[in-house]
Amino acid sequence: MLHDPLTGLPGHALLLDRLEQALIRARTRGTLVTLVLVTGPDDVLAAAKALRQGLRPDFTVARYGDSVLAVLAEHDFGDGAPIAELIRRLVGERPHVHWVTSDGDAEPQDILATARTPPARH
C-alpha cells in the first residue's frame, strides 16, 4: 500500500522507496539523510498533522506502522539532532523519538533497524 488510508500519508512501501532514493542521492551528491521514527503518539492523526504543518515541505512524513510515524529529511551537513528536536517539540514529550543520519553508505533496512533501536542510556 503506497498511502496509509487513515492518515493519507505515504505508507511503509513508499517510505522505503523514498529512503532508498534519498540514500542514492546522498552517495552521489555528498549530502546526508536523516530518518526519525516517532513511536507511540497518543493520537496518530494529530501527530501526523502537526508534523506535516510544522516541517519543511520537502521532508517526507510517513506512517511506518500502527503507532509509528517516520520523517525522512535530506540535508547538507550536521546530524539529525536539530530535526529530531523540532519533531519532539511538534509531537510532545510522550512519544519516543529515535533518529539516525547516514551519508548514504547504508541499506534502507539497516537505516530502519538503527532508527528503531533506542540509544544507550548512560
N, C-alpha and C positions, 0 to 999 in steps of 0.2 A: 504494500500500500504506500503510495507516494505521499499522500497527505492524510493527517490524522482527522477523522470525522468529527471528533469532539471540539478540537481547538482550531482546525483549519490550517495548522502549522505543518511544515514538512514532517513526514514520518521517518521511521528508522531507516528505510531503504534510501530515501532521498538524502538524509543526513550522511549516510555512508558514502554516497556518490559525491556529495559536495565536499566531504572531508578528503576523499581521495584526490579530487581535482585541486583542492587547496594545497595539499601536500606536494603535488606535482608543481604547482606554481611556486611554492616556497623553494623547492630544489632548483628550479630553472631561473628564478628571479632573485634569489638570495633574500627572501622575506621570511616571515615567521607565521606560524599558525597556532592559535590557542583554542583549545576545546575546554569548555566549562560545563560541568554537569551539576544540575540543581536537583537534589533528591528530597522528596518528602514535603513539598509545599502543601499547606493546608488546603488551598484552593488552586488547582492546576490552571483553571481558566483565568483567574485573576492574576496569577503569577505570569502566565503566558502573555496576557495583555500588558502588564507592567513592563515586561522585557521588550516586547515589540515597540511600545511607545517610548521607552527610555534609552534604547540602544541605537547605535548608528544603523541606518537602513541597509548597509552592505553586510552587516552581521547576519548570520543565519540563526534563527531561533527555531528549534525543532522539538517535537515530542519524541523522546527516546524510549520511554516506557510508560507504564500506567501512572506512576507518580514521579517521573523523571523528565526534566526538560534539559535541553542541550543548547549551548550557544557556541557557534563557530565563528571565530574572528581572525582575519588576516591583518597583519601589521608589519611595519618595517623594522622595529627594534624593541628591545626590552623583553620582559616576560609578561605572563598573564596576570600578575598580581593586581594591577590597576583595573583591568577588565573584571576580574573576579570580585574586587571590592565594589565596583559600581553595581554589579549584579546583586551582591549581598544587600546593598542599600535599596535596590529596587524590589527585592522579594522578601526582605526582612531577615531576622536572625534565626527563625526556626528551621528553615530548610538547610540541609548540608550543601555546601558549595565546594566542589573539588575541581581543580584545573590542571592542565598540562600544556606546555608550549613546546613546539617542535620546529626545527629548521627544515623539515621535510624528509629527514633521514629516518623515517619510520613507516610502518604499515598502518593503515587505518585501524585495524583490530588492536594493534599494540597501543596506539594512542587512546583508544576507548578503554582498554584494560587499565592503563595507567591512570586515567582520569577517574575511573571507578574506585581506585584504591585510595582510602583516606591517607593523608600524610601522617607520618610517625609523630607521636607526641613525646616531647622530652620533658 
